[in-house]
Amino acid sequence: MESDKALLRKYLPETAVEEVYRAIVEKNIQLRITRTRSSKLGDYRPALNRKPHRISLNHDLNPFEFLITFIHELAHLFAFESYGRRHQPHGQEWKQFFQQLMLPYLNAGIFPADVENELKLHLYDSNAANGSDLNLKRVLQNYDKKKASLGTLVENLNEKSYFKTRDGRIFQKLELRRKRIKCICMNDSRLYLFSPLALVEPLTGFEPNQFLHLLKKMG
């Protein structure tokens, strides 16, 4: 019990630990802390085939994002218990549970004022994960102390500038397309859509012709 709470304290705001722990015990949730996943912040697996409810959360979320993501996944659990698979993953049923479950944390004053204000807007205009709400994500990134040193946001780069991703590929930033930024990969000439809030390494003084010539020689 105390060891479980001690683990939660590594990831959550202190004032949220007891309430989160209570939810985990009451719903018999198997909580797993995972490696970074670029495609999602967390996920939920229902209690089927004698397995418990399972929630996984990325290890590198800041405490406020960790809490919001946990509540997001907990809302999936409540929606599944009430409707089974007869509901949209982020439809009205899920949204109502998300709002109900989040309100006690909002009323407890756990979040900084900027996060709290944006979260209130998000609660009543949310269709998917908190990661899809760019305004909320921008505010939450103010508390990502470790991530801040890992690069620059794609949206902050000049159009036509170059950048490198973690896997070593090089891209040129093109235009904004709806909520994503179109970029071309210099390694394979394919087009990709990036989140405006993706962290990348800017490349100053990059020479595309020289790079393409080198690629051709290596190929």
C-alpha positions as MATLAB code, in Angstrom:
seq = 'MESDKALLRKYLPETAVEEVYRAIVEKNIQLRITRTRSSKLGDYRPALNRKPHRISLNHDLNPFEFLITFIHELAHLFAFESYGRRHQPHGQEWKQFFQQLMLPYLNAGIFPADVENELKLHLYDSNAANGSDLNLKRVLQNYDKKKASLGTLVENLNEKSYFKTRDGRIFQKLELRRKRIKCICMNDSRLYLFSPLALVEPLTGFEPNQFLHLLKKMG';
ca = [
       0.000    0.000    0.000;
       2.568    2.588    1.105;
       5.008    1.423   -1.566;
       2.293    1.908   -4.196;
       1.613    5.415   -2.942;
       5.343    6.152   -2.905;
       5.483    5.193   -6.594;
       2.535    7.450   -7.398;
       4.253   10.355   -5.626;
       7.067   10.153   -8.191;
       4.635   10.991  -10.978;
       1.641   12.856   -9.497;
       1.068   16.113   -7.644;
       1.191   15.217   -3.938;
      -2.375   16.374   -3.313;
      -3.736   13.961   -5.955;
      -2.051   10.775   -4.704;
      -4.715    9.623   -2.235;
      -7.617   10.103   -4.638;
      -5.825    8.377   -7.516;
      -4.784    5.505   -5.253;
      -8.381    5.107   -4.065;
      -9.611    4.865   -7.674;
      -6.945    2.262   -8.509;
      -7.942    0.079   -5.556;
     -11.713    0.461   -5.983;
     -11.607   -0.386   -9.683;
      -8.864   -3.020   -9.351;
      -6.662   -1.273  -11.906;
      -3.315   -2.629  -12.968;
      -1.286    0.548  -13.528;
       1.802    0.329  -15.707;
       4.362    3.074  -16.275;
       5.823    2.717  -19.760;
       8.563    4.077  -21.955;
       7.877    7.171  -24.049;
       5.363    6.517  -26.825;
       5.161    9.221  -29.465;
       1.742    8.026  -30.647;
      -0.004    8.258  -27.262;
       0.362    9.399  -23.671;
      -1.559    6.502  -22.157;
      -4.078    3.782  -22.889;
      -6.783    1.649  -21.311;
      -7.500   -2.069  -21.632;
     -10.785   -3.422  -20.204;
     -11.139   -6.199  -17.636;
     -11.765   -9.186  -19.887;
     -10.720  -12.835  -19.840;
     -10.103  -12.722  -16.073;
      -7.659   -9.864  -16.454;
      -8.046   -6.648  -14.403;
      -8.588   -3.199  -15.862;
      -5.242   -2.019  -17.220;
      -4.047    1.562  -17.603;
      -0.625    2.452  -18.914;
       0.929    5.922  -18.779;
       4.143    7.271  -20.280;
       6.882    7.728  -17.702;
       8.008   11.162  -18.900;
       4.766   13.109  -18.399;
       4.975   16.031  -15.997;
       2.811   15.599  -12.844;
      -0.134   17.604  -14.171;
      -0.168   15.874  -17.554;
       0.224   12.506  -15.815;
      -2.866   13.218  -13.701;
      -4.946   14.472  -16.632;
      -3.989   11.430  -18.703;
      -4.854    9.059  -15.864;
      -8.313   10.644  -15.525;
      -8.714   10.438  -19.307;
      -8.052    6.692  -19.225;
     -10.164    6.234  -16.089;
     -13.082    7.790  -17.988;
     -12.641    5.057  -20.615;
     -12.958    2.496  -17.827;
     -16.195    4.033  -16.529;
     -17.606    4.284  -20.051;
     -16.778    0.629  -20.724;
     -18.411   -0.495  -17.480;
     -21.571    1.431  -18.349;
     -21.827    0.869  -22.099;
     -19.425   -1.907  -23.026;
     -18.274   -1.360  -26.576;
     -21.548    0.328  -27.519;
     -20.146    3.862  -27.490;
     -17.670    6.005  -29.381;
     -14.188    5.963  -27.757;
     -14.290    9.749  -27.227;
     -17.989   10.339  -27.673;
     -20.526   11.964  -25.404;
     -20.597    9.081  -22.912;
     -16.845    9.182  -22.377;
     -16.838   12.969  -22.289;
     -19.400   13.078  -19.466;
     -17.345   10.685  -17.338;
     -14.183   12.665  -18.076;
     -15.860   15.849  -16.863;
     -17.308   14.222  -13.725;
     -14.036   12.545  -12.753;
     -11.941   15.666  -13.334;
     -14.090   18.128  -11.386;
     -12.982   17.025   -7.874;
      -9.344   17.595   -8.860;
     -10.156   21.012  -10.284;
     -12.039   21.972   -7.135;
      -9.111   20.850   -4.969;
      -6.798   23.498   -6.458;
      -4.231   20.946   -7.612;
      -3.405   22.597  -10.940;
      -1.543   25.877  -11.521;
      -3.843   28.704  -12.623;
      -2.834   28.575  -16.304;
      -3.369   24.813  -16.517;
      -6.636   25.019  -14.584;
      -8.063   27.720  -16.861;
      -7.156   25.861  -20.041;
      -8.358   22.548  -18.607;
     -11.790   24.009  -17.848;
     -12.098   25.049  -21.501;
     -10.854   21.637  -22.582;
     -13.394   19.766  -20.469;
     -16.318   21.255  -22.335;
     -14.802   21.145  -25.801;
     -12.930   17.864  -25.864;
     -13.248   15.151  -28.469;
     -10.109   13.146  -27.870;
      -6.955   12.889  -25.807;
      -5.515   15.906  -24.026;
      -2.630   15.643  -26.477;
      -4.977   16.649  -29.304;
      -5.872   19.948  -27.587;
      -2.983   22.151  -28.654;
      -3.815   25.020  -26.309;
      -3.853   22.733  -23.265;
      -0.726   20.963  -24.470;
       1.126   24.272  -24.858;
       0.308   25.238  -21.281;
       1.294   21.814  -19.957;
       4.630   22.017  -21.767;
       5.536   24.959  -19.532;
       6.017   22.343  -16.811;
       8.084   19.910  -18.889;
      11.452   20.810  -17.376;
      13.264   17.803  -18.820;
      11.729   18.037  -22.283;
      12.515   21.743  -22.604;
      16.190   20.932  -23.107;
      15.529   18.301  -25.771;
      14.819   20.597  -28.702;
      12.614   23.220  -30.325;
       8.919   23.038  -31.196;
       8.257   22.555  -34.910;
       5.787   25.459  -34.852;
       8.593   27.795  -33.719;
      10.786   27.034  -36.724;
      10.745   29.241  -39.806;
       9.057   27.856  -42.888;
      11.524   26.126  -45.254;
      13.998   25.595  -42.413;
      15.506   22.190  -41.650;
      15.430   20.039  -38.539;
      16.423   16.604  -37.311;
      14.263   14.132  -35.391;
      15.377   11.717  -32.674;
      15.857    8.895  -35.154;
      18.345   10.982  -37.152;
      16.162   11.776  -40.152;
      16.261   15.292  -41.592;
      13.159   17.250  -42.600;
      12.280   20.563  -44.165;
       9.321   22.399  -42.677;
       6.631   23.302  -45.210;
       3.171   24.773  -44.597;
       0.562   24.357  -41.881;
      -2.235   22.025  -42.951;
      -5.196   22.281  -40.571;
      -3.723   21.313  -37.190;
      -0.583   19.616  -38.526;
       2.538   20.921  -40.217;
       3.519   19.350  -43.514;
       7.220   18.492  -43.763;
       9.301   16.696  -46.350;
      11.852   14.100  -45.305;
      15.197   14.684  -46.980;
      16.124   11.025  -46.546;
      13.316    9.539  -48.624;
      11.495   12.556  -50.181;
       8.230   11.525  -48.518;
       5.786   13.976  -46.946;
       4.924   13.753  -43.258;
       2.551   15.607  -40.952;
       3.991   16.799  -37.632;
       2.275   18.040  -34.528;
       3.150   21.741  -34.097;
       4.345   20.810  -30.608;
       6.771   18.067  -31.665;
      10.263   18.617  -30.243;
      13.030   18.550  -32.851;
      16.623   19.686  -33.326;
      16.964   22.754  -35.592;
      19.693   22.547  -38.234;
      21.405   25.831  -38.998;
      23.658   26.052  -42.008;
      22.274   22.830  -43.450;
      23.175   22.266  -47.123;
      20.467   20.134  -48.774;
      22.327   19.622  -52.056;
      25.395   18.367  -50.277;
      23.280   16.069  -48.127;
      21.399   14.644  -51.130;
      24.672   14.076  -52.989;
      26.012   12.167  -49.971;
      22.838   10.068  -49.796;
      23.135    9.231  -53.474;
      26.730    8.097  -53.044;
      25.805    5.948  -50.034;
      22.877    4.418  -51.955;
];
